[in-house]
Amino acid sequence: MNQTDKAWYTLFERYDIVEKVNEYGFYEIKAKEIKEEREPRLMAKFDHFSNLPTLFKKHKLSILPISRSSYVIGTFEVFNKVAYDDSIRPEAIPFPTNITTIDPHNLYSESSALHCAEITGMIDEVLGEEAVQTVSGRMSSKEFDFSISTKSGYDHNVSIKNAQVEIDGGYESDSQFMIVEAKKETVDDFLIRQLYYPYRLWQEQTPKKIRPVFFTHSNDIFSFFVYEFTDPSKYNSLRLIKQKDFIIAHEELLLEDILEVYETTNLVPEPTIPFPQADKFKRVVNLLEHLIKNDLTKDFITMNYDFDSRQTNYYTDAGRYLGLIEKYSTGNGVMYRLTSRGRKIMKLPYKQKYLSLASTILEHEAFRRVFHEYIYNSEPPTRERIVEIMQSCNLFRVESGSTYWRRASTVSSWINWILDLTQV
């Protein structure tokens, strides 16, 4: 149990929060009351469903700021699912040759990714008009009211008075104003508030069309999800208009390149680290991208990125298995950092980076043999066949049939990730 969980357990018991929500449909809590246990900024910022404290998940609760000094807790539907359309091939955009202060191969913060998107014309392309950045940072929401859906099926009315709003980027063109919420990772969902509160604020400040946009930069792909609020007075009226993906133009990555990596990669002994159970290799890359900046604790990864506690274990272990992440102990507990190999790979240009990551997978026998059969037979091995291969590879602490079956899914998905590199 992390510090946030412990603090909310105490507050829930002290103020009978669950009982109050059941009786009245909501509970308002003051920032000073939260601060009795821990700083409110650490206790009430949950960008994804996976970040919610245990008690919130158990009782289907969420929390929203309603002023600078108070919050409301209820069974509100505060998140919006994100479904990446993998059929969209990213549009290759050339990087300006006269720019020397941005390295498109090392965009490891939300702000650097947005700066890159602006100078390469991606923002203009999404809007269909030339735009300039005019707004970013924190500001006051002023006052407005809205209704929000609840898990009980009814709408709850909420009044906002000078709550804090933060905008990662605001871009103005001749007829539109685009508000961007940015994340440096692939996500399953996002907090609608991060677009809705700025939308309501700026709707009163400009006559131009407001374009709420959720943006992610992950695995070197710039993804823009353009939304509209069909009813400005309803928090949950968010509707996706389009998804637009970009990538910085790079040297083409061909199947022949992947086959050369396969031919030149040597096997390594099977490590004494749990065999990966982390189906989305893009999320492994996300974790490497986060660790390029700082060493991180398990709790920090869980609380700040779209991972729950179990996923944090799975994906850090996957990075360790590949020799790209290592963990070490400090007075503050277990920390994770990139190995020298991991850091070197993540600083490479696009093609070399992803071929190097593919090599770290193919140097392990189970993955290498499954890849070989896929190429040789021109079709993926069945899951049963993958299990047979794994059972002959002396994997560390993989014993039961059900465990082999679950891990086989990871093997299959990682091989597909390698082969899909030719489609980007």
C-alpha positions as CSV (number, residue, x, y, z in Angstrom):
1,M,0.0,0.0,0.0
2,N,1.5,3.3,-1.0
3,Q,1.4,6.6,0.9
4,T,-1.6,7.9,-1.0
5,D,-3.6,4.8,-0.3
6,K,-2.8,4.9,3.4
7,A,-3.8,8.6,3.6
8,W,-7.1,8.1,1.9
9,Y,-7.9,5.1,4.1
10,T,-7.5,7.4,7.1
11,L,-9.6,10.2,5.5
12,F,-12.4,7.8,4.4
13,E,-12.7,6.5,8.0
14,R,-12.4,9.9,9.6
15,Y,-15.1,11.6,7.5
16,D,-17.3,8.6,6.7
17,I,-16.9,9.4,3.0
18,V,-18.4,6.2,1.6
19,E,-21.5,6.6,3.9
20,K,-21.9,10.3,2.9
21,V,-21.7,9.5,-0.8
22,N,-24.2,6.7,-0.4
23,E,-26.6,9.1,1.4
24,Y,-26.2,12.3,-0.5
25,G,-24.7,11.2,-3.8
26,F,-21.4,13.2,-3.2
27,Y,-19.1,14.4,-0.5
28,E,-17.2,17.7,-0.5
29,I,-13.8,17.7,1.2
30,K,-11.6,20.7,2.0
31,A,-8.0,20.9,0.9
32,K,-7.1,21.6,4.5
33,E,-8.7,18.4,5.5
34,I,-6.8,16.4,2.9
35,K,-3.6,18.1,4.0
36,E,-4.1,16.7,7.5
37,E,-2.6,13.5,6.0
38,R,-0.7,14.6,2.8
39,E,-0.4,17.4,0.3
40,P,-3.6,17.7,-1.7
41,R,-1.6,18.0,-5.0
42,L,-0.4,14.5,-4.4
43,M,-3.7,13.2,-3.1
44,A,-6.1,14.4,-5.8
45,K,-4.3,14.2,-9.1
46,F,-5.3,11.0,-10.9
47,D,-4.8,11.3,-14.6
48,H,-5.9,7.7,-15.4
49,F,-8.3,5.2,-13.9
50,S,-5.3,3.0,-13.1
51,N,-3.9,5.8,-10.8
52,L,-7.0,5.9,-8.5
53,P,-6.4,4.8,-4.9
54,T,-7.6,1.4,-3.9
55,L,-10.7,2.7,-2.0
56,F,-11.8,4.8,-4.9
57,K,-11.7,1.8,-7.2
58,K,-13.4,-0.4,-4.7
59,H,-16.4,2.0,-4.2
60,K,-16.4,3.3,-7.8
61,L,-15.5,6.8,-6.8
62,S,-13.6,9.7,-8.3
63,I,-12.6,13.2,-7.3
64,L,-12.8,16.6,-9.0
65,P,-11.5,20.0,-7.8
66,I,-14.4,22.6,-7.5
67,S,-12.3,25.5,-6.2
68,R,-8.7,26.1,-5.1
69,S,-9.6,24.9,-1.6
70,S,-12.2,22.1,-2.1
71,Y,-13.0,18.9,-4.0
72,V,-16.0,16.8,-4.6
73,I,-16.1,13.0,-4.4
74,G,-18.7,10.9,-6.0
75,T,-19.4,8.0,-8.4
76,F,-18.6,10.3,-11.4
77,E,-17.6,9.1,-14.8
78,V,-14.5,11.3,-15.1
79,F,-12.4,9.3,-17.6
80,N,-12.6,8.9,-21.4
81,K,-11.3,5.7,-23.1
82,V,-8.6,6.1,-25.7
83,A,-8.6,3.6,-28.6
84,Y,-5.7,4.0,-30.9
85,D,-6.6,3.2,-34.6
86,D,-3.6,1.0,-35.6
87,S,-4.8,1.1,-39.2
88,I,-3.7,4.8,-39.4
89,R,-0.2,5.0,-40.9
90,P,1.6,8.0,-39.5
91,E,2.3,10.8,-41.9
92,A,6.1,11.4,-42.2
93,I,7.0,15.0,-41.6
94,P,10.5,16.3,-42.4
95,F,12.4,18.0,-39.5
96,P,13.5,21.6,-40.3
97,T,17.3,21.5,-41.1
98,N,17.8,25.0,-39.6
99,I,16.7,23.9,-36.1
100,T,19.5,22.9,-33.8
101,T,18.1,23.2,-30.3
102,I,15.5,20.4,-30.6
103,D,16.7,16.8,-31.1
104,P,13.8,14.9,-32.7
105,H,15.4,11.6,-31.6
106,N,15.4,12.7,-27.9
107,L,11.9,14.0,-27.1
108,Y,11.5,12.8,-23.5
109,S,9.2,15.4,-22.1
110,E,5.7,16.6,-23.1
111,S,6.8,20.1,-23.7
112,S,9.7,19.1,-26.1
113,A,7.3,16.8,-28.0
114,L,4.8,19.7,-28.4
115,H,7.6,22.1,-29.4
116,C,8.6,19.6,-32.1
117,A,5.0,19.2,-33.3
118,E,4.7,22.9,-33.7
119,I,7.9,23.7,-35.5
120,T,7.3,20.8,-38.0
121,G,3.9,22.0,-38.9
122,M,1.9,19.1,-37.2
123,I,-0.3,21.6,-35.3
124,D,-1.1,23.5,-38.5
125,E,-1.9,20.2,-40.2
126,V,-4.3,19.1,-37.5
127,L,-6.1,22.5,-37.5
128,G,-6.0,23.0,-41.2
129,E,-4.8,26.5,-40.6
130,E,-1.5,28.1,-39.6
131,A,-1.4,28.5,-35.8
132,V,0.9,30.0,-33.2
133,Q,1.2,29.0,-29.5
134,T,-0.4,31.7,-27.3
135,V,-1.2,29.9,-24.0
136,S,0.3,27.4,-21.7
137,G,0.6,26.8,-17.9
138,R,-1.6,27.3,-14.9
139,M,-4.6,29.6,-14.7
140,S,-7.9,30.1,-12.9
141,S,-11.0,28.4,-14.2
142,K,-13.3,31.3,-13.2
143,E,-16.9,30.2,-12.5
144,F,-19.1,27.8,-14.4
145,D,-21.6,25.0,-13.8
146,F,-22.0,21.6,-15.5
147,S,-23.6,18.2,-15.2
148,I,-21.6,15.0,-15.0
149,S,-22.7,11.4,-15.4
150,T,-22.5,9.0,-12.5
151,K,-22.2,5.2,-12.3
152,S,-25.7,5.2,-10.8
153,G,-27.1,6.4,-14.1
154,Y,-28.1,9.9,-13.1
155,D,-26.5,13.3,-13.8
156,H,-25.0,15.3,-10.9
157,N,-24.7,19.1,-11.0
158,V,-21.4,20.6,-10.1
159,S,-20.4,24.3,-9.6
160,I,-16.8,25.4,-10.2
161,K,-15.4,28.5,-8.7
162,N,-11.8,29.5,-9.5
163,A,-10.4,26.0,-9.6
164,Q,-6.9,25.6,-11.0
165,V,-6.6,24.8,-14.7
166,E,-3.4,23.8,-16.5
167,I,-3.0,23.8,-20.3
168,D,0.0,22.0,-21.9
169,G,-0.4,24.0,-25.1
170,G,-2.9,26.5,-26.6
171,Y,-2.6,27.2,-30.3
172,E,-4.5,30.0,-32.1
173,S,-5.3,30.2,-35.8
174,D,-7.5,32.5,-37.8
175,S,-10.7,30.8,-36.8
176,Q,-9.8,28.2,-34.1
177,F,-8.2,27.8,-30.7
178,M,-6.7,24.4,-30.0
179,I,-6.3,23.3,-26.3
180,V,-3.9,20.4,-25.9
181,E,-3.6,18.0,-23.0
182,A,-0.3,16.0,-23.6
183,K,1.1,12.7,-22.4
184,K,4.4,11.1,-23.1
185,E,3.1,7.6,-23.3
186,T,0.5,5.3,-24.8
187,V,-2.6,5.4,-22.6
188,D,-5.8,3.5,-22.1
189,D,-7.8,6.6,-20.9
190,F,-7.5,10.2,-19.8
191,L,-9.1,12.6,-17.4
192,I,-11.8,14.6,-19.3
193,R,-11.4,17.4,-16.8
194,Q,-8.0,18.2,-18.3
195,L,-9.8,19.3,-21.5
196,Y,-13.2,20.3,-20.2
197,Y,-12.2,22.9,-17.6
198,P,-9.9,24.8,-20.0
199,Y,-12.6,24.4,-22.7
200,R,-15.2,26.1,-20.5
201,L,-12.7,28.8,-19.5
202,W,-11.6,29.8,-23.0
203,Q,-15.1,29.4,-24.5
204,E,-15.8,32.7,-22.7
205,Q,-12.5,34.3,-23.6
206,T,-12.5,34.0,-27.4
207,P,-15.2,33.9,-30.2
208,K,-13.1,31.3,-32.1
209,K,-14.0,27.6,-32.3
210,I,-12.4,25.7,-29.4
211,R,-10.7,22.5,-30.4
212,P,-10.0,20.2,-27.5
213,V,-7.2,17.8,-28.4
214,F,-5.6,14.9,-26.5
215,F,-2.1,14.3,-27.6
216,T,0.4,11.5,-27.0
217,H,4.0,11.1,-28.0
218,S,5.0,7.5,-27.7
219,N,7.4,5.2,-29.6
220,D,8.3,8.2,-31.7
221,I,4.6,8.5,-32.9
222,F,2.8,11.9,-32.5
223,S,-0.9,11.1,-32.0
224,F,-3.6,13.8,-32.0
225,F,-7.2,13.0,-30.9
226,V,-9.4,15.9,-31.9
227,Y,-12.7,16.1,-29.9
228,E,-15.7,18.3,-29.5
229,F,-18.1,18.8,-26.6
230,T,-21.5,18.3,-28.2
231,D,-23.2,20.0,-25.2
232,P,-20.9,22.5,-23.5
233,S,-22.9,22.1,-20.2
234,K,-22.3,18.4,-20.0
235,Y,-18.9,17.1,-18.9
236,N,-19.4,13.7,-20.7
237,S,-20.5,15.1,-24.0
238,L,-17.0,14.5,-25.5
239,R,-17.0,13.1,-29.0
240,L,-14.0,12.0,-31.1
241,I,-13.9,13.8,-34.5
242,K,-10.6,12.3,-35.8
243,Q,-7.3,10.8,-34.9
244,K,-4.2,12.1,-36.8
245,D,-0.8,10.5,-36.5
246,F,2.7,11.8,-37.5
247,I,6.3,10.7,-37.3
248,I,9.5,12.5,-38.0
249,A,10.7,11.4,-41.4
250,H,13.4,8.7,-41.0
251,E,15.3,6.1,-42.9
252,E,13.0,3.4,-44.1
253,L,13.0,0.3,-42.0
254,L,12.5,-2.9,-44.1
255,L,11.9,-6.5,-43.5
256,E,15.4,-7.2,-44.8
257,D,16.8,-5.0,-42.0
258,I,14.9,-7.1,-39.4
259,L,16.2,-10.3,-41.0
260,E,19.7,-9.0,-40.8
261,V,19.3,-8.3,-37.1
262,Y,18.0,-11.8,-36.7
263,E,21.0,-13.3,-38.5
264,T,23.6,-11.2,-36.6
265,T,22.1,-11.4,-33.1
266,N,23.7,-13.9,-30.8
267,L,21.8,-15.8,-28.1
268,V,22.4,-14.9,-24.5
269,P,21.9,-17.2,-21.5
270,E,18.4,-17.1,-20.1
271,P,18.4,-14.6,-17.2
272,T,17.3,-15.4,-13.7
273,I,14.5,-12.8,-14.0
274,P,10.8,-13.6,-14.4
275,F,10.0,-14.3,-18.0
276,P,8.0,-11.3,-19.4
277,Q,4.2,-11.0,-19.0
278,A,3.9,-7.7,-20.7
279,D,1.9,-8.0,-23.9
280,K,2.2,-4.4,-25.1
281,F,5.8,-3.8,-26.1
282,K,5.0,-0.2,-26.8
283,R,4.5,0.2,-23.1
284,V,8.0,-1.3,-22.5
285,V,9.3,1.5,-24.8
286,N,7.2,4.0,-22.9
287,L,8.9,3.0,-19.6
288,L,12.3,3.3,-21.2
289,E,11.4,6.8,-22.4
290,H,10.4,7.9,-18.9
291,L,13.6,6.5,-17.4
292,I,15.8,8.4,-19.8
293,K,15.2,11.5,-17.7
294,N,15.3,10.2,-14.1
295,D,15.6,7.1,-12.0
296,L,12.1,6.3,-10.7
297,T,10.5,4.4,-7.8
298,K,7.8,1.8,-8.3
299,D,5.3,4.1,-6.6
300,F,6.2,7.0,-8.8
301,I,5.7,4.9,-11.9
302,T,2.4,3.6,-10.7
303,M,1.1,7.0,-9.6
304,N,2.2,9.1,-12.5
305,Y,1.9,6.9,-15.6
306,D,-0.9,4.7,-16.9
307,F,0.1,1.6,-14.9
308,D,-1.4,-0.1,-12.0
309,S,0.9,-1.6,-9.3
310,R,0.8,-5.1,-11.0
311,Q,1.6,-3.7,-14.4
312,T,4.5,-1.7,-13.0
313,N,6.0,-5.0,-11.8
314,Y,5.4,-6.7,-15.1
315,Y,6.8,-3.9,-17.3
316,T,9.9,-3.1,-15.1
317,D,10.6,-6.9,-15.0
318,A,10.3,-7.0,-18.8
319,G,12.9,-4.2,-19.2
320,R,15.2,-6.0,-16.7
321,Y,14.8,-9.3,-18.6
322,L,16.0,-7.5,-21.8
323,G,19.0,-6.0,-20.0
324,L,17.6,-2.4,-20.5
325,I,16.5,-1.6,-16.9
326,E,18.1,-2.4,-13.6
327,K,16.8,-1.9,-10.1
328,Y,18.7,-0.9,-7.0
329,S,17.9,-0.1,-3.3
330,T,18.2,3.2,-1.6
331,G,16.9,4.6,1.7
332,N,13.7,5.5,-0.1
333,G,13.2,1.9,-1.3
334,V,13.7,0.2,-4.7
335,M,14.6,2.5,-7.6
336,Y,14.7,1.7,-11.4
337,R,17.1,3.1,-13.9
338,L,18.3,2.4,-17.4
339,T,21.3,0.3,-17.9
340,S,24.2,1.7,-19.9
341,R,22.9,-0.4,-22.8
342,G,19.4,0.9,-22.4
343,R,20.5,4.5,-22.3
344,K,22.7,4.1,-25.4
345,I,19.9,2.5,-27.4
346,M,17.3,5.1,-26.4
347,K,19.6,7.9,-27.8
348,L,20.0,6.4,-31.2
349,P,18.2,7.7,-34.3
350,Y,14.9,6.0,-35.1
351,K,15.9,3.1,-37.3
352,Q,18.9,2.1,-35.3
353,K,17.0,2.4,-32.0
354,Y,14.1,0.1,-33.0
355,L,16.4,-2.4,-34.7
356,S,18.5,-2.5,-31.5
357,L,15.4,-3.0,-29.4
358,A,14.4,-5.9,-31.7
359,S,17.8,-7.4,-31.2
360,T,17.4,-7.4,-27.4
361,I,14.3,-9.5,-27.9
362,L,15.7,-11.9,-30.5
363,E,18.8,-12.7,-28.4
364,H,16.5,-14.8,-26.2
365,E,15.9,-18.3,-27.4
366,A,12.1,-18.6,-27.0
367,F,11.5,-15.4,-29.0
368,R,14.2,-16.2,-31.6
369,R,12.7,-19.6,-32.3
370,V,9.2,-18.3,-32.6
371,F,10.4,-15.6,-34.9
372,H,12.2,-18.2,-37.0
373,E,9.1,-20.3,-37.4
374,Y,7.0,-17.3,-38.2
375,I,9.3,-16.3,-41.1
376,Y,10.0,-19.8,-42.3
377,N,6.3,-20.7,-42.5
378,S,5.1,-17.3,-43.5
379,E,2.5,-17.4,-40.7
380,P,2.5,-17.1,-36.9
381,P,2.9,-20.3,-34.8
382,T,-0.1,-21.3,-32.9
383,R,-0.2,-20.5,-29.2
384,E,0.1,-24.2,-28.5
385,R,3.3,-24.4,-30.6
386,I,4.7,-21.3,-28.8
387,V,4.1,-23.1,-25.5
388,E,6.0,-26.1,-26.8
389,I,9.0,-23.9,-27.8
390,M,9.0,-22.1,-24.4
391,Q,8.9,-25.4,-22.5
392,S,12.1,-26.5,-24.2
393,C,14.0,-23.2,-23.3
394,N,14.5,-23.7,-19.6
395,L,12.7,-20.5,-18.6
396,F,13.2,-19.0,-15.1
397,R,10.4,-20.0,-12.8
398,V,7.9,-20.8,-15.5
399,E,6.4,-24.2,-14.5
400,S,2.6,-24.5,-14.7
401,G,0.8,-24.9,-18.0
402,S,-1.4,-21.9,-17.3
403,T,1.8,-19.7,-16.8
404,Y,3.3,-20.9,-20.0
405,W,0.0,-20.1,-21.7
406,R,-0.2,-16.6,-20.4
407,R,3.5,-15.9,-21.2
408,A,3.0,-17.2,-24.8
409,S,0.7,-14.2,-25.4
410,T,3.7,-11.9,-24.7
411,V,6.0,-13.9,-27.0
412,S,3.4,-13.6,-29.8
413,S,2.8,-9.9,-29.3
414,W,6.5,-9.0,-29.1
415,I,7.2,-10.8,-32.4
416,N,4.3,-9.0,-34.0
417,W,5.7,-5.7,-32.7
418,I,9.0,-6.5,-34.4
419,L,7.4,-7.3,-37.7
420,D,5.1,-4.3,-37.5
421,L,8.1,-2.0,-37.4
422,T,8.1,-2.1,-41.2
423,Q,4.6,-0.5,-41.3
424,V,5.7,2.7,-39.5
